[in-house]
Amino acid sequence: MDLHGNVTAHARQVSATFTPKTVAEVVHLVQWARQTRTPLYPVSRGLNWGYGSSSPVVDGCAVVDLSGMREIRNKTEISARNPVAVIEPGVTQGDLHDHLAEHHPDLTFNVTGSGRQTSVLGNALDRGVGYIGPRKEDIYGLEFVDGQGRVFETGFRRLGEHSPLAHTHPYGLGPMLDGLLSQSNFGIVTSACFRLLPRRPREAAVSFSLREPKDLGAFLDALIAMKREGLLATVTHAGNRARTQATLTYGLSKYLAAECGLRGEALERAAVQALRLVAPYEWTALGSVMGSAGQLRATLKEIDARSRRWARVRVVTEERLRLGYAVLHRLRWLPAARAQAAAIAAIRPLQGLARGVPTDAPIDNLLWKFGRPELPAEHLDRSRCGLLFINPALPADGGFVARLMDELDRLAATFGHTLNTTINIETPTSVVAVINLLFDRADPQAVAQAHRCADALYRCIDASGLSVYRARADMMADVVARNPAYWALVRSLKDVLDPQGVIAPGRYCPA
């Protein structure tokens, strides 16, 4: 089942696929591409769902699949005193987590909800947002092959891998070139230094359920203020009802079927009842606090005092979830207890994201929704699931964000769509929204309507003086048509590093 290649239902023709295993093989491919004038399109693992997966921006590219470059190069050097992993593009979230869990349980890292088999480096280079913070802050010291087949290292990695500064000092000397490899087509990144994080003595998630939708702006302002002051040190994710229900439904249904023996209409009714009980609010936010026991007590008290005017505040820890599940599971013959036990079963994998434990649960939800629960998460592109991301960057102004979200919701409704939205308080001065459109790729009319809706949302965002912070492959021409002077400068830099334009033509750069 091709259905136009990936979940966006928009893909380009590919001339070939190559799977290099070494830097030398990448160099050889670039040299071959220059000689044959064959454009290359590098992908880390090709699981960039909702943005184009492994589809190039233009037809005729040869895909360079880097999933075979799967080494953590400095395995023997990682320690609490040296919390850095030198990773290749094929290293997955699952790979890194499993290595740390076995060899360095005192360390963790900034994970995303995109699945265990997704690339750590690929997501960071495309400026994904993890549960701790922006992923672009996690990488430095990049090794890359430019469009002339030359190998360079940024920062102090250029001193050689055995230099004491190679993996430890993130800035180097002179102009910082790391940013040139982020959301660009200037070269093929073959490895990078990736920051690891120490596990804290105590960790707790804080759940906020907004009582009145009209208070969204003021509520967001309160969360933003707590981010600025360090009370909420990680990214706080505020999801609307559609997003929360989409996230929980499969986990709830799985528990009700496996542990309560429900099937058919009885299962559907019980899942709906459980959703109404555990997710009745229009907006629900989740943040994390970390530190010593004393720090947690003081921080949680202050968070509660600042938030309870607008939201119901609950503290969630792994210990509480474990205990609550043990009690409620025994009482699952009672509808209320059954619903709460099902909710805990659905929430636990997601709650682990804040502790650096990647999960396939969000992708499993989509596979279940579109009738392919038997597929592994990494095969989402083989399902009927249609998924488009439209993700605006936003100012840290709760009222502004609330008004824009309302406008986008009303606009989407004219196309028959309900937006699944998460508002991420990413930094003390900025917010991003992760908005996805879901549709059935097996229905040509649904595909066309979803793309029309996505285009209208993008125009609305642009008209508001804003921009998306990540772009789909099918959006690139529109993106680079705006701000022509800026993109002309980008093109001039491209000409220095890749004068024949063999690497990813059209990706974040005029083709």
Residue pairs with C-beta under 8 A, 6 or more apart in sequence:
1 382
1 383
1 384
3 9
3 384
3 441
3 442
4 10
4 11
4 441
4 447
5 11
5 53
5 55
5 381
6 49
6 52
6 53
6 54
6 55
6 381
7 49
7 50
7 53
7 380
7 381
7 383
7 385
7 386
7 387
7 441
8 50
8 51
8 52
8 53
8 55
8 386
8 387
8 388
8 472
8 473
8 474
9 386
9 439
9 441
9 447
9 450
9 451
10 52
10 55
10 451
10 472
10 473
10 474
11 52
11 53
11 55
12 55
12 56
12 57
12 58
12 59
12 60
12 61
12 473
13 59
13 60
14 41
14 55
14 56
14 60
14 61
14 62
14 63
15 38
15 60
15 61
15 62
16 38
16 62
16 63
17 62
17 63
17 65
18 29
18 62
18 63
18 64
18 65
19 65
19 66
19 67
19 68
20 26
20 28
20 29
20 64
20 66
20 68
20 69
21 68
21 69
22 69
23 143
23 145
23 151
23 190
23 191
26 64
26 66
26 145
26 188
26 190
27 145
27 149
27 151
29 40
29 64
30 40
30 145
30 146
30 147
30 148
30 149
30 188
30 502
30 503
31 149
32 38
33 39
33 40
33 62
33 502
33 503
34 147
34 148
34 149
34 500
34 502
37 500
37 502
38 60
38 61
38 62
38 502
39 56
39 58
39 60
39 61
39 62
39 501
39 502
39 503
39 504
39 505
40 61
40 62
40 63
40 64
40 188
40 502
40 503
40 504
41 54
41 56
41 57
41 61
41 62
41 63
41 64
41 504
41 507
42 63
42 64
42 66
42 89
42 188
42 503
42 504
43 53
43 54
43 63
43 64
43 65
43 66
43 122
44 66
44 67
44 89
44 90
44 119
44 121
44 122
44 123
44 125
45 65
45 66
45 67
45 89
45 90
45 92
45 117
45 118
45 119
45 122
45 378
46 53
46 54
46 63
46 65
46 67
47 53
47 114
47 115
47 117
47 118
47 119
47 378
47 380
48 54
48 122
48 123
48 126
49 114
49 363
49 380
49 381
49 387
50 387
50 388
50 389
50 436
50 472
51 126
51 389
51 470
51 471
51 472
51 473
52 472
52 473
52 474
53 381
54 63
54 65
55 473
56 63
56 473
56 504
56 505
56 506
56 507
57 473
57 476
57 477
57 504
57 505
57 506
57 507
57 511
58 505
58 506
58 511
61 504
61 505
64 188
66 88
66 89
66 90
66 188
66 190
67 89
67 90
67 119
68 90
69 88
69 89
69 90
69 190
69 191
70 88
70 90
70 91
70 92
70 95
71 87
71 88
71 91
72 78
72 85
72 86
72 87
72 88
72 91
72 95
72 96
72 99
73 86
73 87
73 88
73 191
74 84
74 85
74 86
74 167
75 99
75 103
77 167
78 84
78 85
78 100
78 103
78 104
78 107
78 196
79 104
80 104
80 106
80 107
80 198
82 167
82 168
83 107
83 195
83 196
83 197
83 198
84 167
84 168
84 193
84 194
84 195
84 196
85 91
85 96
85 109
85 193
85 194
85 196
86 141
86 167
86 191
86 192
86 193
86 194
87 96
87 120
87 121
87 191
87 192
87 194
88 121
88 190
88 191
89 119
89 121
89 122
89 189
89 190
89 191
90 119
91 119
91 120
91 121
92 116
92 117
92 118
92 119
92 120
93 111
93 112
93 114
93 115
93 116
93 117
93 118
93 120
93 358
94 116
94 117
94 358
96 109
96 120
96 194
97 109
97 111
97 116
97 356
97 357
97 358
100 107
100 108
100 109
100 196
100 356
104 196
105 199
106 198
106 199
107 196
107 197
107 198
107 199
108 196
108 197
108 198
108 199
108 355
108 356
109 120
109 138
109 194
109 195
109 196
109 197
109 356
110 130
110 131
110 132
110 133
110 135
110 138
110 195
110 197
110 356
111 130
111 131
111 132
111 353
111 356
111 357
111 358
112 118
112 123
112 128
112 129
112 130
112 131
112 135
112 353
112 358
113 131
113 350
113 353
113 359
113 361
113 362
114 123
114 128
114 362
114 363
115 358
115 359
115 360
115 362
115 363
115 377
115 378
116 358
116 359
116 360
116 377
117 360
117 376
117 377
117 378
120 194
121 139
121 189
121 191
121 192
121 194
123 135
124 135
124 136
124 138
124 139
124 192
124 194
125 136
125 139
125 181
125 182
125 183
125 189
126 182
126 183
126 470
127 134
127 135
127 136
127 182
127 183
127 469
127 470
128 135
128 470
129 135
129 235
129 424
129 426
129 432
129 434
130 138
130 235
131 234
131 235
131 237
131 288
131 353
131 354
132 197
132 234
132 235
132 354
133 234
133 235
133 426
133 427
134 426
134 427
136 182
137 195
138 194
138 195
139 178
139 192
139 193
139 194
139 195
140 154
140 155
140 170
140 171
140 178
140 192
140 193
140 195
141 153
141 154
141 155
141 156
141 157
141 166
141 167
141 170
141 172
141 178
141 192
141 193
142 153
142 154
142 155
142 157
142 177
142 178
142 181
142 189
142 191
142 192
142 193
143 151
143 152
143 153
143 157
143 189
143 190
143 191
143 192
144 151
144 152
144 153
144 154
144 181
144 186
144 187
144 188
144 189
144 190
145 151
145 187
145 188
145 190
146 152
146 186
146 187
146 497
146 498
147 186
147 187
147 494
147 497
147 498
147 499
147 500
147 501
147 502
147 503
148 497
148 498
148 499
151 190
152 158
152 177
152 187
154 172
154 176
154 177
154 178
154 181
155 169
155 170
155 171
155 172
155 176
155 178
155 193
156 163
156 165
156 166
156 168
156 169
156 172
156 173
157 163
157 166
157 167
157 193
158 172
159 165
159 166
160 166
161 167
167 193
170 193
180 186
180 493
180 497
181 187
181 189
183 470
183 508
184 490
184 494
184 507
184 508
184 509
185 494
185 498
185 503
185 504
185 505
185 506
185 507
185 508
185 509
186 493
186 494
186 497
186 498
186 503
187 497
187 498
187 503
188 503
197 356
199 355
199 356
200 290
200 291
201 291
201 292
201 293
202 290
202 291
202 292
202 293
202 295
202 296
203 288
203 289
203 290
203 317
203 354
203 355
204 288
204 289
204 290
204 296
204 300
204 315
204 316
204 317
205 286
205 287
205 288
205 315
205 316
205 317
205 351
205 354
206 232
206 286
206 287
206 288
206 289
206 300
206 303
206 313
206 314
206 315
206 316
207 284
207 285
207 286
207 313
207 314
207 315
207 316
208 219
208 223
208 238
208 284
208 285
208 286
208 287
208 307
208 311
208 312
208 313
209 280
209 281
209 283
209 284
209 311
209 312
209 314
210 216
210 219
210 238
210 281
210 282
210 283
210 284
210 285
210 310
210 311
211 281
211 310
211 311
211 312
212 310
213 282
213 283
215 310
216 283
216 398
216 401
216 402
216 405
217 398
217 399
217 400
217 401
217 402
217 403
218 310
218 398
218 399
219 238
219 283
219 285
219 307
219 310
219 311
219 398
220 238
220 398
220 401
220 402
220 423
220 425
220 431
221 397
221 398
221 399
222 306
222 307
222 310
222 398
223 232
223 236
223 238
223 285
223 287
223 307
223 398
223 425
224 396
224 398
224 425
224 428
224 431
225 306
226 232
226 236
226 287
226 303
226 306
226 307
227 236
227 425
227 427
227 428
228 396
228 428
231 289
231 299
231 302
231 303
231 306
232 287
232 288
232 289
232 303
232 425
233 288
233 289
233 290
234 287
234 288
234 290
234 354
235 287
235 424
235 425
235 426
236 285
236 286
236 287
236 424
236 425
237 285
237 286
237 287
237 422
237 423
237 424
238 283
238 284
238 285
238 286
238 422
238 423
238 424
238 425
239 247
239 283
239 284
239 285
239 286
239 420
239 421
239 422
239 423
240 282
240 283
240 405
240 419
240 420
240 421
240 422
241 279
241 281
241 282
241 283
241 284
242 418
242 419
242 420
242 421
243 420
243 421
243 422
244 279
244 281
244 284
245 275
245 279
246 365
246 369
246 420
246 438
247 346
247 350
247 361
247 362
247 365
248 275
248 278
248 279
248 343
248 346
248 347
249 271
249 275
249 365
249 368
249 369
250 346
250 361
250 364
250 365
250 368
250 369
250 373
251 342
251 345
251 346
251 347
251 349
251 361
251 365
252 271
252 274
252 275
252 342
252 343
252 345
252 346
253 267
253 271
253 368
254 345
254 346
254 368
255 341
255 342
255 345
255 346
256 262
256 267
256 270
256 271
256 274
256 338
256 342
257 263
257 267
259 329
259 332
259 341
259 345
260 270
260 332
260 338
260 342
262 270
270 335
270 338
270 339
270 342
271 342
273 335
273 339
274 338
274 339
274 342
274 343
277 336
277 339
277 340
277 343
278 339
278 340
278 342
278 343
279 343
281 312
285 311
286 354
287 425
288 354
289 295
289 296
289 299
289 300
289 303
290 296
291 299
300 315
303 313
304 313
307 313
316 347
316 351
318 348
318 351
318 352
318 355
321 344
321 347
321 348
321 351
324 340
324 344
325 341
325 344
325 345
325 348
328 337
328 338
328 340
328 341
328 344
329 341
331 337
331 338
331 341
332 338
332 341
346 361
349 357
349 359
349 361
350 359
350 361
350 362
352 359
353 359
360 376
360 377
363 377
363 380
364 373
364 377
366 380
366 383
366 385
366 387
366 438
367 373
367 375
367 377
367 380
367 383
367 385
369 385
369 438
370 383
370 384
370 385
370 440
371 383
371 384
372 382
372 383
372 384
372 385
375 382
375 383
384 440
384 441
384 442
385 438
385 441
386 437
386 438
386 439
386 440
386 441
386 446
386 447
386 450
387 436
387 437
387 438
387 439
388 436
388 437
388 439
388 450
388 451
388 454
388 472
389 434
389 435
389 436
389 470
389 472
390 435
390 436
390 437
390 454
390 457
390 458
390 461
390 468
391 432
391 433
391 434
391 435
391 468
391 469
391 470
392 404
392 432
392 433
392 435
392 461
392 466
392 467
392 468
392 469
393 430
393 431
393 432
393 466
393 467
393 468
393 469
394 400
394 401
394 404
394 423
394 430
394 431
394 432
394 433
394 466
395 401
395 429
395 430
395 431
396 425
396 427
396 428
396 429
396 430
396 431
401 423
401 431
401 433
404 461
404 464
404 466
405 421
405 423
405 433
407 460
408 419
408 421
408 435
408 457
408 460
408 461
409 418
409 419
409 421
411 453
411 456
411 457
411 460
412 418
412 419
412 437
412 453
412 457
415 449
415 450
415 452
415 453
415 456
416 449
417 437
417 439
417 449
417 450
417 453
419 435
419 436
419 437
420 435
420 436
420 437
420 438
421 433
421 434
421 435
422 433
422 434
422 435
423 431
423 432
423 433
424 431
424 432
424 433
424 434
425 431
426 432
432 469
435 457
437 450
437 453
437 454
439 446
439 447
439 449
439 450
440 446
441 447
451 474
458 468
458 475
458 478
461 467
461 468
462 482
467 482
468 475
468 479
471 479
471 508
473 507
476 506
476 507
476 508
477 506
477 511
479 508
480 487
480 490
480 506
480 508
480 509
480 510
487 509
487 510
488 510
490 508
490 509
490 510
491 509
491 510
494 501
494 509
501 511
505 511
